[in-house]
Amino acid sequence: MTAIDSRAHVAAAPGMFSRVSATLNNWYNTRVTRRELSRLSDRELDDIGLVRGDIDRIARGL
């Protein structure tokens, strides 16, 4: 009879869940930032040194 060690799979699970959580959190923050910046007028964007074309880049943190 062969012994099966399932501890390796259990140890990997927290890392996987934290990566998924971080990815979802990043996606949500990008979405919120993009939405909030899109709500600003062109004048307000100009006041903070942005143009509408910058929104996606800024939201993605680039």
Helices and strands as residue ranges (DSSP letters): H 7-39, H 42-47, G 52-54, H 55-59
